[in-house]
Amino acid sequence: MSATTMGRWSQAIEQIRLTGEDTRRFLHGQSSQAIEGAAYGSCLPTCLISPTGRMRALALVRVDGNGADLLVLVGDGQAVHQALDRVLFPADRVRLGAVQPTTLVRWIGSAAPSSSEALLSSGVDLGAGSDQPAWLQQPGAALPDWLAALPELSAQASEQLRLRHGFPAAPAELNDSTNPFELGLAAWVSLNKGCYVGQETLAKLATYDGVKQQLRHWRTSSTAACVPGSSLRTAAGEKAGVITSMLTGGDGQEGLALVRRSALEASELQAGDAGTAITLETPIGFVAPPVSGQR
């Protein structure tokens, strides 16, 4: 891991407010998480996917007594809003608010207060560990003293944390060619709830162990560029996947790659035309794809 032991970093996200008594039922049917029966105060991680199970956005749903906030962490909030608006019928007792900019603050190395409306405890790894909450920072508001006291991480350091934890970015990892299980997002999906957009595809992937590639963190001490889009091959020359993200640091390069199932156990792969040797490891936050409806 990085030598960084404490610090905070911020990310611009988008917030969509939904109100009305059908809010949880509506979001339940439009995303991958079981939201309809969620208790007030819950913060649930969910994927917004296409009917064929392809990624559109990653979000948190913060449930309250009047509705819910849909916090779009990765993806196009305006496109999410338009998709929800298209399927919102007059009979649905839901009011869909406008997309509003806000900020997600994550940190390493400091204890948060036990309770706060701005504290998001989702139980998934957002880049700082599965047991680490995040802070929702509204425009114009000051950071709480305990959070402001932490040093702000550089863009290099925060990107290194993203890569090592395997938190996907758009369009590098999150795009219309990937599904949640490939990206290690099994904890963001419920296979036990009722019908929702993309449910049939995800259920089949789990039932038939059909995930054909998985996200991996890679490293190399070589200076030969392993740019996103570079193909991966095994020592025998077989296709093994593609690099999706890359970061150059003082001890070489690292990044994320989508690796074919047949190559996941390889100790080393070759990247790009130069055949640069890279080593693979499972990202810290990656959750293995479910099999036979285990979730």
N, C-alpha and C positions, 0 to 999 in steps of 0.2 A: 504494500500500500504506500500511498504518499506519506512523506514526512510530516504533512500537515496534521496537527493534533487538535486544533480548534480554529474556528472561523465560520463565517456566514457568507452566503451568496444569494442573490436575488434573480428571479426570472419573471419576465412579463407574461401574464396569462390573461384569459378572458373569462368573465363571469356572466352567466345567464340566469336571471331570477325567474322562477316559476311559482305561481301562487294558485290556490284553489284546492278543493278537497280531492280532486282526481290526480293531483301532481305525482304522487308516488306511483300510482297505478300506471300513469302515462309513461313515466321514465322507466318503469319496470319493463314495459313492452318495447322500448326503443333502445335499450342498452343491455349489456351482458351480465349485470349484477342483479341480485335479488333485492329490489328496492321497495316493493309494495308493502311488505310487512316490517320495514325498518322502523326502529324506535326513534322518537324525536331526539335530536341531538346526535344522531349517528353521522359518521363521515365514511362513505362507502366508495371504494375504487371501482371504476367501471370502464369498459371499452365501448365506443360507438363504432359499429362495424356495418359493412354492407350486407345485403341478403346472402352473398356468397362467403361471408366470414372474413372479408378483407378489412384492414384497419382504416378507419377514418379519423379517429381521435381517441385520446386518453383523457379521462376526467375523474374528478371527485364529486360526489353528490353529498351535500351537507343538508340534512333533513331538519326542519323545524316545525313548529305548530301551524304555520300558515302556508307551507309549501316546501320549497327546496332551492338551494343554489347549485347550479351546474357549473363547476369550475373546470374549464377546458385547459388542461396542462400542456398537451401536445396536440397539434392539429389546428385547423382553421375554425375559429369560433363562429365566424359569419356563415360558413358553410354548414356547420352544425345547427345553427339557428334556423337557417332556411330549410334544412331537412326536417327539423321538428315542426316547423310551421306548416309544411306541406301535408303532414299526416295528422295535424290537430283539427279535429272535427268540431262543429258548433256544439254537439252534445257533450263534448269533453269539458268538464268543469275545471279548466286550466287556463290561466292567463300567462302568456309567454312574454317576458320582458325583453328589452333590447340588450345587445351585447355591450358589456361594460369592461373597460380595461382595469386590471388590478395587478397585484404582485404577490408571488409566492416566495417566501423566504425560508431557506433551509440552512441548517447549521451542523457543525461538528463540535463536540466538546463542552456543552453547557446544558444544565438542567433547566427545563421549561417549568412555568408554574403549573400546578396540578389541574387548573381549569381556567378556561377563557374562551369566549365566543370566537376569537381569532385563531385558536389553536386547532389544527387539523390532525387528528390521530386516526389514520386510515388503516394501520396494520400492514401496509405494504412498503416496500423499499422504494423511496422516491429519489434515491441517490445518496442517502446518509444512513441507511440501515432500516430494517423493517420495524424496529422499535422506536425510531426517531420521528416525532411529529414534525409538522411544518407550520409556518405562521402565515396567515392571510393578511396582507398589508394593504389597506384601502388607500386610494389616492388622497394625498394631503395629510394623512395621519403620520404621527411620529412613531418610530420604533420604540417598543418598551425598553427601559434602561438595561435590563439584563441581556437583551439581544443586541442593542446598539453598542454595548461594551465589547462585543466580540470583534476581532479584526475582520475586515472584508477580504475574502479570498480573491486572488487574481483570476482572470478568465481562464488562464492555463490550468490553475489548480482545480477550479470547479469543473472544467471539462474532463480533467483526469478522473475526478470522482465519478462523473457520469459514466465514463467508459468502463471503469473498473467495477461499478455496480451494475452496469448493463442497462441503464435507463435509456429507452429509445428516444431518438430525436426524429423530427420530420424535416425533409422527406428521406433522410438517410436510412433509417430503419423502419419508421412508421410510414407506410405508403399503401397504395392499393394492390401491392403484390405480396404483402405479408399478413399473417393472421396472428392473433394473440398468443397462441401456444408456441409458435416459432420464436417469439420475442421473450419468452419466459414469463408471460403475464397470466398464468393459470389462476393466480390468486385474485385476479380482476374479473374472473368469469364464474358464474354459477351454472352448473349443469343440472341442478335439481329443481330449478324453478320452471314456470310455464313457458309458453311460446314467446319468443322475442325475435327481433330482426337478426338474422344470421345464426339462430339457434340450431337449425337442422345441420348446417355445415359443421359447426363446432362439435355437436354431439357425435357426428360420424367420425371426425378426427379422433375423438377420445375413444369411441367404441372400437374402432378398427386400428388404433395405434398408427394413425395416418400422417403424422407430422414428418415431413420429408427433409426439413432443415431446422437448425437451431442457432440462436445467437451465441457467439463466443467472443471472449476478449483475447486479443493477440498481442504479442510483443516481438520485437527484433532489435538487436544491437546494430544492425546494418544501417548505413546511411542511404542506401538505395531506396528511392521513393516507393512507398506502398500506398498509392493514392486510392481514394474511394473509387470503386468500379474495377479495380484490379482483380483479375481472376485468380483463384486458388487451385492448385493441383497437388496431388499426392506425389510421393517419390517415384511412383510407377507411371506418372503422367496422366492419371485420371482426374477428371474435373471434380473439384472438391468444394466449390462455393465462390463467394465474392466478398471483398472488403467493402464495408459500408461507411466507416469513420476512421480517421487517422489523426494522431497528435504527435508532434515531434518534441522531445524533451532532451534533457542533458544526458540521459543514458540510452538514447535511441528513439525508436518509434513504438507506438502502441495504438490500439483502436478496437473497433468491433467488426465482426464479420458474420455473415450468414454461411454456416458450414453444412454441407450435405450430410445426411444421416450416415452414409457409408464411410465418412471421413472423421466422424466425431471422436473416435478413439485413437486417431493418429497422433503420435508424439510431436510431429513436425510437418508443416506443409510448406509449399513453395508459392510465392506471390509474384504476380506480374510477369512480364516478358523476361526480366532479369533472373527469375527464379529465386528471389530473396527468401531465405529460410525464416519462418516465423513459428513461434510456439503458441499453443492454445491453452486457455483455461476457462472454466465456467465462470461467468460474472457473479459477483457476490450476491446480487439480488435476483438472479435467475431462478425461477421455479419450474421444475421439470413438467413437461406436458402430462396431463392426466391420461390414464389408460382404463378402458372399460368402465367409464362412468364413476371413477373413484371420487370425483368432487361432486 
